[in-house]
């Protein structure tokens, strides 16, 4: 019996050693066919170095109010293409890509603050505003961008004139589970994790379709815009590091502290952030206005731009 116990123990030890060593030794397919982000940018795409990172943004219009457009998860400044022009007739509009998304540089090593955290994203937003001489701005955030906008308004209210939260992911902030994070942070998972995430081309397509009330309206050109960032250098590792760095916070319990004009917008067929969440959000933020857009999904700025523009323009006109 003791021999069997010793043999079983040796076998388990061997399997454990194999599980630890193999991910560090097995050959992994390289990420092929990628380009520097600047090589993928449109003619109106701009880059500025902030905190050691080349940040991609688009800007249009002038005067007040200044509006900062903040995209959601797996999205980019591209998602605001239908509304940048019309909004620029009202004031200055800036849409930018946060690290891990769009055409902003994706560092794979850093000596200081992790560029994929929410704190870094807030600091980067403020740095961009400073670089563009924007003292106060109307933050317009969709999905995870809405959560970041709300967090920034709480931490730096002096820099935020008003908030427009579009299907904002306030009560369903993403992030890796606390118990899972130590495993994801191991050298083994940091090596193979980015490779596993390359199948985003498959599950990302389903996620994209679920964001629209009528996914049949997603044209090949729109899909090409969505997937363009998957041609940027280092996108797989950056997405993994972003996932690892993301974690739920206390935002949901603090929304009642927001003290500024707020407009909450939701599509009535949002399958990612349920409409009920936006209704709740508008009720918990003091004096917030609520607009429900019919026959619209999670990305009204893309699927229902005219309806969104109408309620946004009305809100902006009434700002003090």
C-alpha positions as CSV (number, residue, x, y, z in Angstrom):
1,X,0.0,0.0,0.0
2,X,2.8,2.4,0.9
3,X,4.4,1.7,-2.5
4,X,1.2,2.7,-4.2
5,X,0.9,5.9,-2.1
6,X,4.5,6.8,-3.0
7,X,3.9,6.1,-6.7
8,X,0.7,8.2,-6.7
9,X,2.5,11.0,-4.9
10,X,5.4,10.9,-7.4
11,X,2.9,10.9,-10.3
12,X,1.1,13.9,-8.9
13,X,4.3,15.7,-8.3
14,X,5.4,15.0,-11.9
15,X,2.1,16.3,-13.3
16,X,2.4,19.4,-11.2
17,X,5.9,20.0,-12.3
18,X,4.8,19.5,-15.9
19,X,1.9,22.0,-15.5
20,X,4.3,24.6,-14.1
21,X,7.2,24.1,-16.6
22,X,5.3,23.3,-19.9
23,X,3.7,26.7,-20.4
24,X,7.1,28.3,-20.1
25,X,8.7,25.9,-22.6
26,X,6.2,25.0,-25.3
27,X,6.6,27.0,-28.5
28,X,3.9,29.6,-29.0
29,X,2.8,30.9,-32.4
30,X,3.9,34.5,-32.9
31,X,1.4,37.3,-33.5
32,X,1.8,37.8,-37.3
33,X,0.8,40.5,-39.7
34,X,0.6,43.4,-37.3
35,X,1.7,47.0,-37.9
36,X,2.6,50.0,-35.8
37,X,-0.6,51.7,-34.8
38,X,0.3,54.9,-36.7
39,X,0.4,52.9,-39.9
40,X,-3.2,52.0,-39.5
41,X,-4.6,55.5,-38.7
42,X,-7.0,57.5,-40.8
43,X,-5.8,60.8,-42.3
44,X,-7.6,62.7,-39.5
45,X,-6.1,60.5,-36.8
46,X,-3.7,62.3,-34.5
47,X,-1.1,61.1,-32.0
48,X,0.3,62.7,-28.9
49,X,2.8,61.3,-26.3
50,X,1.3,61.2,-22.8
51,X,2.9,59.4,-19.9
52,X,5.4,57.8,-22.3
53,X,2.6,56.4,-24.6
54,X,1.6,57.5,-28.1
55,X,-2.1,58.2,-27.7
56,X,-4.4,58.1,-30.7
57,X,-7.2,60.7,-30.9
58,X,-9.5,62.6,-33.2
59,X,-10.6,66.2,-32.7
60,X,-13.0,68.5,-34.4
61,X,-14.8,71.8,-33.8
62,X,-13.9,74.6,-31.5
63,X,-15.2,76.7,-28.6
64,X,-17.3,75.7,-25.7
65,X,-18.4,73.3,-24.5
66,X,-15.5,70.9,-24.9
67,X,-16.6,67.3,-25.1
68,X,-14.4,64.2,-24.4
69,X,-15.8,61.0,-25.9
70,X,-14.9,57.8,-24.0
71,X,-15.4,54.4,-25.7
72,X,-16.3,51.1,-24.2
73,X,-14.6,47.7,-23.9
74,X,-13.3,46.2,-27.2
75,X,-14.1,49.6,-28.7
76,X,-12.3,52.7,-29.8
77,X,-12.8,56.3,-31.1
78,X,-14.2,54.6,-34.2
79,X,-17.5,54.0,-32.3
80,X,-18.1,57.8,-32.2
81,X,-17.7,58.3,-36.0
82,X,-21.4,59.1,-36.6
83,X,-21.6,61.9,-33.9
84,X,-18.2,63.6,-33.9
85,X,-19.1,65.8,-36.9
86,X,-22.6,66.9,-35.7
87,X,-21.3,67.5,-32.1
88,X,-18.5,69.6,-33.4
89,X,-21.1,72.1,-34.6
90,X,-21.8,72.8,-31.0
91,X,-18.3,72.9,-29.5
92,X,-15.0,71.2,-29.4
93,X,-15.0,67.4,-29.6
94,X,-12.2,65.0,-28.8
95,X,-12.4,61.2,-29.0
96,X,-9.4,59.1,-28.0
97,X,-8.3,55.5,-27.5
98,X,-7.3,54.2,-24.1
99,X,-4.4,51.8,-23.8
100,X,-5.3,48.3,-24.9
101,X,-7.8,49.6,-27.5
102,X,-7.9,51.3,-30.8
103,X,-4.7,52.7,-32.2
104,X,-3.1,53.9,-28.9
105,X,0.3,52.4,-28.3
106,X,0.3,49.1,-26.3
107,X,3.4,48.8,-24.1
108,X,4.4,45.3,-23.1
109,X,6.7,46.5,-20.3
110,X,6.7,49.5,-17.9
111,X,8.7,50.6,-15.0
112,X,6.1,52.7,-13.2
113,X,2.3,52.7,-13.1
114,X,0.5,50.0,-15.0
115,X,-0.9,51.6,-18.2
116,X,-3.9,49.3,-18.3
117,X,-5.5,50.3,-15.0
118,X,-8.5,52.5,-14.5
119,X,-6.3,55.0,-12.5
120,X,-3.9,55.3,-15.4
121,X,-6.9,55.8,-17.8
122,X,-8.2,58.7,-15.6
123,X,-4.8,60.3,-15.4
124,X,-4.3,59.9,-19.1
125,X,-7.6,61.6,-19.8
126,X,-6.6,64.6,-17.6
127,X,-3.2,64.8,-19.3
128,X,-4.9,64.8,-22.7
129,X,-7.2,67.6,-21.5
130,X,-4.2,69.6,-20.3
131,X,-2.3,69.0,-23.5
132,X,-5.2,70.3,-25.5
133,X,-5.9,73.2,-23.2
134,X,-9.3,71.9,-22.0
135,X,-9.9,73.2,-18.5
136,X,-13.4,71.6,-18.1
137,X,-15.2,69.2,-20.3
138,X,-18.5,67.4,-20.8
139,X,-17.6,63.8,-20.5
140,X,-19.6,61.5,-22.8
141,X,-19.0,57.9,-22.0
142,X,-20.4,54.7,-23.5
143,X,-20.4,51.4,-21.5
144,X,-17.1,51.0,-19.7
145,X,-16.2,54.5,-20.9
146,X,-19.3,55.7,-19.0
147,X,-18.0,54.1,-15.8
148,X,-14.6,55.7,-16.3
149,X,-16.3,59.1,-16.9
150,X,-18.3,58.8,-13.7
151,X,-15.3,57.8,-11.7
152,X,-13.3,60.8,-13.1
153,X,-16.2,63.1,-12.2
154,X,-16.2,61.8,-8.6
155,X,-12.4,62.2,-8.3
156,X,-11.9,65.4,-10.2
157,X,-15.3,67.3,-10.3
158,X,-13.4,70.6,-10.9
159,X,-12.5,69.3,-14.4
160,X,-16.0,68.0,-15.4
161,X,-18.7,70.4,-16.5
162,X,-21.3,67.7,-17.1
163,X,-21.7,64.0,-17.6
164,X,-23.5,62.1,-20.4
165,X,-23.6,58.4,-19.6
166,X,-24.6,56.3,-22.6
167,X,-25.6,52.7,-21.5
168,X,-22.9,53.0,-18.8
169,X,-21.6,49.9,-17.2
170,X,-21.9,51.2,-13.6
171,X,-23.5,48.3,-11.9
172,X,-21.7,45.7,-13.9
173,X,-18.1,46.9,-14.0
174,X,-15.9,44.2,-15.5
175,X,-12.7,42.8,-14.1
176,X,-11.0,39.5,-13.2
177,X,-12.2,37.8,-10.0
178,X,-10.0,38.5,-7.0
179,X,-9.4,34.7,-6.4
180,X,-8.5,34.2,-10.0
181,X,-6.1,37.2,-10.3
182,X,-3.0,35.5,-8.7
183,X,-3.3,32.6,-11.2
184,X,-3.7,35.0,-14.2
185,X,-0.6,36.9,-13.0
186,X,1.7,33.9,-13.0
187,X,4.5,33.8,-15.6
188,X,2.8,30.8,-17.2
189,X,-0.5,32.5,-17.7
190,X,1.1,35.8,-18.8
191,X,2.8,33.8,-21.5
192,X,0.0,31.7,-22.8
193,X,-2.9,34.0,-21.9
194,X,-2.4,36.5,-24.8
195,X,-2.4,33.6,-27.3
196,X,-5.7,32.3,-25.9
197,X,-7.2,35.8,-26.2
198,X,-6.6,35.8,-30.0
199,X,-9.9,34.0,-30.4
200,X,-11.5,37.4,-29.7
201,X,-12.1,37.4,-33.5
202,X,-14.7,34.7,-32.8
203,X,-16.4,35.7,-29.5
204,X,-15.9,39.4,-30.2
205,X,-18.1,39.0,-33.3
206,X,-20.9,37.7,-31.2
207,X,-20.4,40.4,-28.6
208,X,-20.5,43.0,-31.3
209,X,-23.8,41.7,-32.7
210,X,-25.4,41.6,-29.3
211,X,-24.6,45.3,-28.9
212,X,-27.0,46.2,-31.7
213,X,-30.8,46.1,-31.6
214,X,-30.6,45.1,-35.3
215,X,-27.2,43.4,-36.0
216,X,-28.1,43.2,-39.7
217,X,-27.2,46.8,-39.9
218,X,-23.5,46.1,-39.1
219,X,-22.0,46.5,-42.6
220,X,-18.7,45.0,-43.7
221,X,-17.2,48.5,-43.5
222,X,-18.3,48.8,-39.8
223,X,-16.9,45.4,-39.0
224,X,-13.6,46.4,-40.6
225,X,-13.5,49.4,-38.4
226,X,-14.2,47.3,-35.3
227,X,-11.4,44.8,-36.1
228,X,-8.8,47.3,-37.4
229,X,-7.1,47.4,-33.9
230,X,-6.5,43.7,-34.1
231,X,-3.9,44.5,-36.7
232,X,-1.9,46.7,-34.3
233,X,1.3,45.5,-32.7
234,X,1.0,43.7,-29.4
235,X,-2.8,43.9,-29.2
236,X,-3.1,40.4,-27.7
237,X,-0.8,41.0,-24.8
238,X,-2.3,44.4,-24.1
239,X,-5.8,43.0,-24.0
240,X,-4.6,40.3,-21.5
241,X,-2.9,42.9,-19.3
242,X,-6.0,45.1,-19.4
243,X,-8.1,42.1,-18.3
244,X,-5.8,41.3,-15.5
245,X,-5.6,44.9,-14.3
246,X,-9.4,45.4,-14.4
247,X,-11.2,44.9,-11.2
248,X,-14.6,46.0,-9.8
249,X,-14.6,49.1,-7.6
250,X,-17.0,51.0,-5.4
251,X,-18.5,53.1,-8.1
252,X,-22.0,51.8,-7.8
253,X,-22.2,52.9,-4.1
254,X,-20.9,56.4,-4.9
255,X,-23.1,57.6,-7.8
256,X,-25.3,59.5,-5.4
257,X,-22.3,61.8,-4.7
258,X,-22.2,63.1,-8.3
259,X,-23.0,66.7,-8.1
260,X,-23.3,68.2,-11.7
261,X,-25.6,68.1,-14.6
262,X,-26.1,64.5,-15.8
263,X,-27.9,62.9,-18.7
264,X,-28.3,59.1,-18.7
265,X,-29.1,57.6,-22.1
266,X,-30.0,54.0,-22.8
267,X,-31.3,52.0,-25.7
268,X,-34.5,50.1,-24.9
269,X,-33.0,46.9,-26.2
270,X,-29.6,46.9,-24.5
271,X,-28.6,43.3,-24.1
272,X,-25.2,44.1,-22.5
273,X,-26.1,46.7,-19.9
274,X,-29.9,46.2,-19.3
275,X,-32.1,49.3,-19.6
276,X,-33.2,48.7,-16.0
277,X,-29.6,49.5,-14.9
278,X,-29.7,52.9,-16.6
279,X,-33.1,53.7,-15.2
280,X,-31.7,52.8,-11.7
281,X,-28.7,55.0,-12.4
282,X,-30.8,58.0,-13.3
283,X,-32.8,57.6,-10.1
284,X,-29.7,57.4,-7.9
285,X,-27.8,60.4,-9.3
286,X,-29.4,63.5,-7.9
287,X,-31.3,65.5,-10.6
288,X,-30.1,63.3,-13.4
289,X,-32.2,63.3,-16.7
290,X,-33.1,60.0,-18.4
291,X,-33.6,59.4,-22.1
292,X,-34.7,56.0,-23.4
293,X,-34.1,55.5,-27.1
294,X,-36.6,53.1,-28.9
295,X,-35.4,50.3,-31.1
296,X,-31.8,50.8,-30.0
297,X,-29.2,48.7,-28.4
298,X,-26.0,49.2,-26.4
299,X,-24.3,51.6,-28.8
300,X,-26.8,54.3,-29.6
301,X,-24.1,56.6,-31.0
302,X,-23.6,54.1,-33.8
303,X,-27.0,52.5,-34.3
304,X,-29.3,55.5,-33.4
305,X,-27.1,58.5,-33.8
306,X,-29.9,61.0,-34.7
307,X,-32.0,60.1,-31.7
308,X,-28.9,60.4,-29.5
309,X,-27.9,63.7,-30.9
310,X,-31.3,65.2,-30.3
311,X,-31.3,64.5,-26.6
312,X,-27.6,65.4,-26.2
313,X,-28.0,68.7,-28.0
314,X,-31.1,69.6,-25.9
315,X,-29.1,68.8,-22.7
316,X,-26.0,70.8,-23.9
317,X,-28.2,73.8,-24.7
318,X,-29.6,73.8,-21.2
319,X,-26.1,73.7,-19.5
320,X,-25.4,76.8,-17.3
